[in-house]
Every structure is written in C-alpha cells, then in structure tokens.
C-alpha cells in the first residue's frame, strides 16, 4: 500500500501580474486556497480531470450551468427554446458581457466554440452528437440537429464547452514576453495573473464580471498537491482552505478536526478496472474477463478499504444513483477456483503471469490495487502493481494503451455520458478498446429516446451486455468527499468537484 511518506506543507507566494489584462479590480471576500492535483491538459475542449475543469471554469463561462443537483441553469445563455420537433435549439445570450481583454461577447463566440469542439474532436461530442451551429445576430445562437438528442442540453453545458473568443487559435497556451497570459482570455469571474505549471495558479477577481456582485473573492489560489494524503496534511496545517476527493478511509481524520468541515455528496464516482479487449490483448477472450471477475471479492474490498461506506453494484457505469436507469442484476460470485479453471481453459496454462497492473494514484486506488493483487493471486492471476501519478497516467495517455489498468471516473449527471465517452466502439475514452455493435446501437438508441421508461428499458439491455461480456470490474461506487476550513462561506461542492462554482464564496478570519 502507498506509504504516507513525508508530509507536505504548501506555502503560496502571490505574484500578481496584470500585464495585458484590463478592467481588473479587487473584491472584498478574501483569498480562497484550494489544494488539488496539478492539471496536465489545459485546452478547455480536451482537459477532463477535476483540476483541468476547475482551472477553466474560473477563467471562462459556460453557456448553461449544470448544478450540483443535476438541474440546468442559465448562465451566458439567459433563455433557450426547443422546437416542437426537438431539432432546433435557440439560445438568447446575456448582453453587455466582455472578455478579459475588453472585447464584447457575442453569438459568434458561441458558434466558434462549438465548431471548434468538432475540429479538435472533443469528448463533448459524446453527448452533443451531431449538430450545426450559427449566430443569428449578436445575441442569438441557433443549433440544428439531424435527429432528436435527449441529452443535448447537458452536452451544451459539458465540462468541455466553456466559451472561447471567436478566432482563438491557441487557448491556454503560455507565450514568451511581457504578456504571457494573453491566450487565457475568457469572460469568467477570475483572471489568470500567475501560473507556475505543476506548482500553482493564481487568479484575481474580474472587476468587470457581468454578474453583479460577483465574484465575492478577491483572488483564488489553486495549489497543486498530487498526493491525496499530502492534501489532507495541507488543510490540517492551515496551508489550504479546501480540498476535494478525500479518500473515505481518511474521513475520521478530518472529522476529528474542530476547524474543518467535511462535505459529502452522493455520486456515481467509481474506479474502473479494465482489461484491454481488442484482438491480441489480455481481455480479448471473454473467459479471461470472467476469470478476473471470479477472482475479485468486491465486498471484501468495500469492507476493508471503505469501512463498508461504498456501494457494490453491477459491473457497469450505471450506478444506483441513477434511480430508474439502474437495474440490480445477479452479481458474479467470488470463486477463485473457477477463475483458475477459466484460465486453464482459455490459455492451457495453470496461471496468468507476468502481467503489469497500472493503477492511477488517486483516492485510495493504490490500496485497491494492492488488495486486488492479493485476491487475484488466489485465482491464478499474478500481477505487478505499478502506481502511476495522475499527470503521467492520463497526461501521456498511458491509461488508453495498457492491457490492465485502474482508472478513476468522476460523477456524470447522466449515465449516457459514460457510455458515449468510454464504451462505444469509437468513444474517445474507450480505454478497454471494447467493440460490440449491439452495445453501440443501444447507446445510440438511448440518445434518441427522451421517454424515461423507454430509456430505462434500453439501459437494462446495456447493463445485461456488460454483465455477460463486459471487460470491466467496478469495485465500488462512492460519495465524493471534500473538506473546508471554518470561515469559508457559500461553498457548494459539485458532484464533479472540478465544476464547483466559487463565484459566491467568501473567506473570513
């Protein structure tokens, strides 16, 4: 298991460089210091980690907001209408909004942003699917769809769809010279004034922000601490004010601190153990997939590592939090002897040996990897566990290539997001390289189906396919847990922590 190591105390030095950015003033709500892992992919259309989303959601604005409870709320789009046939979406935009460089925000910026999502093949397309977009004057934008898309509005509010200025060619790319942050030009509540890759980002309140009285903070510091235990040390020592994604086995440590409040949200957060299943790789044979499942005791993992606080459900991404979309299926029995039989049958060998199991270093996933290593050994599967820092595992796309890996998946407002991104044949995050035409067709059908009961029936068929041949194991689903020090007010942690809205937060004391 991962050693605690030396404890990390983070001290931030503010260097506020306002070169090339106009209309910046200071609010009165103090400075909020957030301890979070370092971002790797800064392009707003491509960055998927909490730290990447958090960085961008404070510099830029979304057209519509997806609230922590899953509801949609106006933002840069103040209203929207959907045609009777469900194929045309018309958005009316807020007027008088400016980018950090002082230029006006218009419908052309929205059209540019959503055209660019296609050009860079953003993961946002998983929910957006096919569309055409055009400005209709300065403050109206129209999307035209070739077929009904029940999740289109969630796609518009996607993590990957903050609005860029029309013509932006290199979003979030540092440049040399006196104006290094010229490409970090949004309409958002904060302006980037200092960025030190791998160390910190300092954002200063946008004095010309279009929402009256916001942001209430004078500045926001994102302090990059990759080790989750070091994040806990940092908040206990007073070096940061808030952290997210606390491992459940550390709850008692934080709850014992009188100066810290623990925040907990019910979510679909889960680790995915996946076998690469295309031809020539570990999981190509369904019997090998079944052997891994038979060798895994998920209830024991939940009890040992989460004190039973997780939820063991189906081995598919549609967890119990999705209510009528979740269908409880018979669970695979923990049967190491059967795992050994399957391996003998599939390979002619007594054991699967020489495997490397790549595990992302987040939450308590390193511990999960160690327990799985021990369980699998009883089922004739021998693996060497390699714990990988998030910036290496995700940043180098290692997670998309290795034969056996454990990846963390955060909460999504709708389960369709997981399916479209990670489990259809052409999904941008199809890390298992799984290709099943029947599944592809059902996921496409679900996207076209707004009726809840009909969609529930489609999802049940999808869940049955996962149960029969899926190349993944989901050890547990968990709530997302954060912690905040006393004196921080107005913070409503999002179920996807990177989307947490800091605009109404204040810090006192």
N, C-alpha and C positions, 0 to 999 in steps of 0.2 A: 504494500500500500504506500501511497505517497507520503514521504516524510514531511513533517512540519517545517523543518529547516529553520534558518534564522528568520526572525520576524522583521518585517519591512515597515519602516516608518517613513511616510511620504511628506515632504515639505514642499509647498509650491511657492515659486518666486514669480510674481506678476510682472510681466513686461508688456505694457500696453502701447502698441504701435498703431497709430491711426493714419498711416500714410495711404492716401488714395481713397479713403472712405469718408464720405461726407455725412453730415447730419447725425452725429453720434453724441448723445448726452448720457448722463448717469442717472439711473433711477435710485430709489431710496430703500430698496428691500434687501440690501446686503449682498454678499457673495455666497453662492452655493458651491460646495466642493463635492464632486461625485467621483467615487472610486470605481473604475470599470476597466476591463481589459482593453488593450490597445487595438484600434482599428487597423485594418490592412488594406481594404478596398474602399477608396473614398468616393469613387464615382457614384452619384446618387442613384443611378439606374441599375447599379450592379451590386453595391455593398449590401450584405444580408445579415451580418452579425448585429447584435444589440448595440455594440459600440459604434458601428458604422451608421446605423439608423439614427442613434442619438445625436451623433455629430451633425448629420444632415438635417434632422428635423428642427434643429435650433437655428440653423443658418437660412433654411428655406421654409416655405409653407406648402402644405398640401391643398389641393383643390377642395376636398372634403375631408373631414376628420373621422376616423374610426375610434370611437370612445372605448374606454376600458370595459364597458358592459356590452360592447359589440354593436351598439347603435351608431348610426351615421349622423353627423352634424355639419352644418355649413361652415365653411372657412373662407378661402378665396372665392369660392362659389357661394353666393348668398342664397340662391334658389336653383332648383333644377326641375325639369318636366320630362316625362317619358310619354312618347306617342302611344296611341291605343294598340298599335300592333307590336309594341315593345322593341322597335328597331331604331328609334331616333331619340337621343338624349340631348336636351338643350339646357345649357348652364348659363345663368346670369351671374356675372362677376362683380365683385366689390370694386367700386371706383375710388380713385384717389390714392391707390397703393403705389409705392415706389420701391425699386430695388435699392440695395445699399449704395450703389453708385449714383443715386438720384434719378435714374431714368424711370419712366412710368411703366407700370404693369398693365398689360393688355391681353386680349384674347389670343394675339399672335404668339405670346409666350407659352400659353397653354397648348396651342396647336403644335408648336415647335417641340415642346417637352414630350408629348405623346407620339409624335412622329419619330423622335429620337429613340424612344423605347423600342420601337420596331427595328431601327437601324442597328442598335447595339445588341439586339436580341435579349432584352432584359427579362429576368424572371417574372416581371409584372405581367407578361403576356400570358402566363398560365391562367390567370383569372380574366384578364381583358379579352383574350382570344382575338378574333379578327375585328377590325373597325377601321373607319375613315374618320378623320377629324379636320375641321376647318373653322377659322374665325368668321364670325358674322358681325362685322363692326368691331369696335374696340372692346366691348364688354359682354359679348355673347359668343359662346363657342358651341359647336354642334358636332356630336358624334353620330355616325351612321353605322349600323351593324347589319351584316348579311343574314343573321339569324338571331333568335332570342338567346340572351345570355343572362341567366338568373342571378349571376354574381357580378355583373358588370360594374355596379357602383362600388363594390368592395375592391374591384380592380382599379377604379379611378382613385380610390383612397389608399392604394397599395403602399407598402413601405418604400417601394422603388420609384414612386411617382411624385416627389416634390418638384415644384415648378421652377424651371430654369429660364433665364433670359433668352429671348429669341436670338439665335446666332451663336450661342455659347459653344465654342469648339473644344475647350479643354476644361470641363468643370472640375474644380477642386484639385487643380494641378499647380503646385508651387512654382514660382518663377524667380529668377535672379533679379537683383537690383533693389530699388527703393520701394517697390510696390509688390511684395511677394504674394499677397493675398488677393490680387485683382481677379482671379478666377473663382473665388469663393463669394460669389455675388448673388445673394438671394433677396427675398422680401421678408425674411424671417425675423424673429424677435431679437436675435443676437447677431453681432458682427464679429467675425474671427479677427482677433488682434494679436494672437501669438500662437504659433503651432510648432511643437517640437515632437516629431514623429517618434513614437514609442515611449514618450515621456508625459506630455500634457498638451492640452489645448485650452486657451483662454478666450472666452467670448464675452464681449461687452454689450450692454443693453443698446438696442437700436432706438435712438431717441425720436425717430420719425416713424415708429411702428404704427401700423394702421388700426390696431385695436386699442381703443382709448384706455389709458392707464396701465398698459402692459408693454413690456414685461415689468414686473414689480422688482425683480432683482436688478442690482447694478451690474453684476457680472456672474458668469458661470465658468467654473473651472472643471475640466474633465481630466482627472489624474489617472494615468494608465498604470494599473496594477494587475498583472496577469494571474497571479496566484490567488485563488479564492480565499485561502486561509490568511494570506497577507492583507487582503481587503478587510477581513474581519479584524485583524490587528490594527489596521489603519483607523477604522471607525471607533474602536475601543480606546485608542490612544488620542483621539481628537484630531487626527490628521485629515480626515474627510468627514463630510456631513451625512452622506447617504451612499449605500451600496445596494446592488441588486443581485439576484441569482445566488442567494445564500444556500449552501447545502443543508438539507434537512437535518443532518446529524450534528449541525452546529447551532441549531435553534436554541438549545438550552443555554449555551454560552452567551448568546446575545440577550436572551430573556432575563438573565441574571443581572444585567447592567441597568441600573436605575435611570441612566442618562440616555438610554437608547430605546426606541420603539420599534417593534418588529411588525412588518406589514406582510400580510399573506393574501394571495388571490388564487381562487380555484382556476386551474388552467388545464390545457392539454399538453403541457411540457413533458417531453419524454426523450430518453436516449433510444437510438435505433442501432441494434447490432445487425449488420447486413453482410451477406455473402454475395460477392460478385458472381452473377449468374449467366453471363454470356458464354458462348462456346469457348472451351479451353480453360475456363476458370473454375475456382473452387466450388461454386454453387450451381454449376450447370446441371448437375444431376439432382433431381428433386429428393432422392434418397439421402443425399448429404445434407440438404437443408433440414430434412426431418430428423436426421441424427443430431444435429446441433440443438434442435428444439427439445428432443427427448433427453438430451444431456443437461438441459438447463432447468434449474429449480428456481423459478421466478418468485415464488412465495418466500423461499428462504432468503433471497436477496433483499426483498422488501423488509422482512423482519430484521435481518442482520444489519443492514446499512441505513434503513429509513425508520427503524422502530415501528414498522407497520403503517407508517403515515402515507405511503404511496398507495396507488390503486393498481392491482394486477387485472388486466382485461384481455382483450383479443390481441393477437399479434398483427395488428394493422393500425394505421394512424387515426382512426375514427374512435376516439375515446368516449367514456361515459359522459363527459361534459357536454357533448353534443346532443343529449336528450334523445329525441325520436330517431335521430340518424344512427344511433348506436344500437346494435343488436348483440346481446350476450350469446356467444357461441360456446360449444364444448371446448375446454382448454386442453392442450396437449399434456399428457401425463409425464411427470418426471420419471424417466425409466432409462438409467444409464446402460443396462444390459441390452435393451432394444437398440440404443444408439450404436453399441458395438456391433450388433447383428447387421444393422443397416450399412455400416462402414465396410464390414466384411463382404456383404453382398454387392456393394457398389464398386469396391476397389480391389477385392481379393486380398486385402491386407488386414492385419489384425488391428492396426491403429492408423489414424491420420497423424502424421508427424511433420516437423519442420515448418510449421505454419507461424507466420507473424501476425499478431493481432494488434492493429493500430487503434489507440484509444485517445480521444481528444481530452485535454486537461481542462475540464470544466466541472463545476459542481463536485460531486463525489465519484465522477465517472472512472477515475483511475482505480478507485477501490472496487467499483463494479467489475472492471477488467480483471482484477486480481481474483475476485471470487469466481468469476466465470472460468478463469484459467483452472482453478481448483476443481470446479464442478465438471468441466469438460474432460479433465484428465480421467475421472471415473467412468466417463463414457467413451473412452478410447480416442480422445482428441487431445493432442499435445500442441500447445501454442506458447510462443514467446510474446509477452506483452510489451509493446512499445508505446509509452505515454508521450503524446505529442502536444506541444504548445499550440494554442488555437491559431496563432498567426502562421504557423508552419503547416498545420493540418489543413486549414481552409485556404490560407493565402497562396500556397503552392499547388492547390487542387489535388493534394495527396488523397483526400477523402473520396475523390471521384474515381480514383485509379486502383487503389489497393484491393486485394482479394477479400480481406476480412477486416472490418473496421467497426468502431463505435462512434456514432455521430450524434450530437445534440440537436434536437429540434424544438424550437420555441413554440409558443401558442399561436394558433391561427384562428381568426374569427369564424371562418367557415372551413369545414374539412376538405372542400373542393380544392383549396389552396395546396394542401399536401399532395393530393392525388395528381394535380396538374403539374406541379413542380418536380416531384420526385418519383412517381410511379408509372406514368405513361411512358411509352417507348421513347418519345422524343422530348421528355421532360428535361429542362436544363440542369436539374439536380438529381437525375436518375443515377444515384451512386451505385446501386446494385446492378445496373445495366440489364434490368429486367424488361423483357418484351413479351407481352401477352395481348394479342389482338382483341380477345374478348374483353379484357380489362380496359383497353384503350377505348373501345366502343361504348362501354358502360359509363366511363368518365365523361366522354363527350355527350352522351345522352343526359347525364345528370346536369351538365352545364346548361342544357336547353330546357330543363324542367323546373319551372318555378313552383309547381304544386308540391307542398311539403310531404304529403302522404306518398305521392308517386316517387318523389326523390328518395324518400326513406326506403322504399322497396328496391330502388336501384342500388343504394348503398348497401343494403343487406346482401345483394348478389355480389357486390365488390368484396365485402367482408368474407364471404364464403370462398372466393377465389384466393384471397390471402391465406385463409385457414388451410386450404388444400395444397397450395403450392408456393406460397409467398416466401421470398428469400430473406425475410427479416424476423428478428425477435425484438419485442418491446418489453424489457424487463418490468417497467412500471410507468405509470403516469403520475405526475406530482403537481402540487400547487407551486406557484412561483413565490419566493420569499425575498423580501428586501428588509433593510433596516435604515432608520433615520434617527438622527440625534434630536433631543429636545431643543426647541427653538426654531425648527423648520416647520413652517405652516403652509397649508394649501397644497401639499404634495399628494396626488392621487396616482399611485403607481399603476402603470398599464399592465395588462396581462402579457403583453410583449414589452418588456421593460424599456427597450430602446425607443418606444413611441411615447414614453412618459412626457407629459406636457408641463414644462416649467414656467409657463407664462404668468401664472397667478401665484407662484411660490414666493414666500418671503423667508428671510433668515434674521432672527434677532438673538441678542445675547452673545 
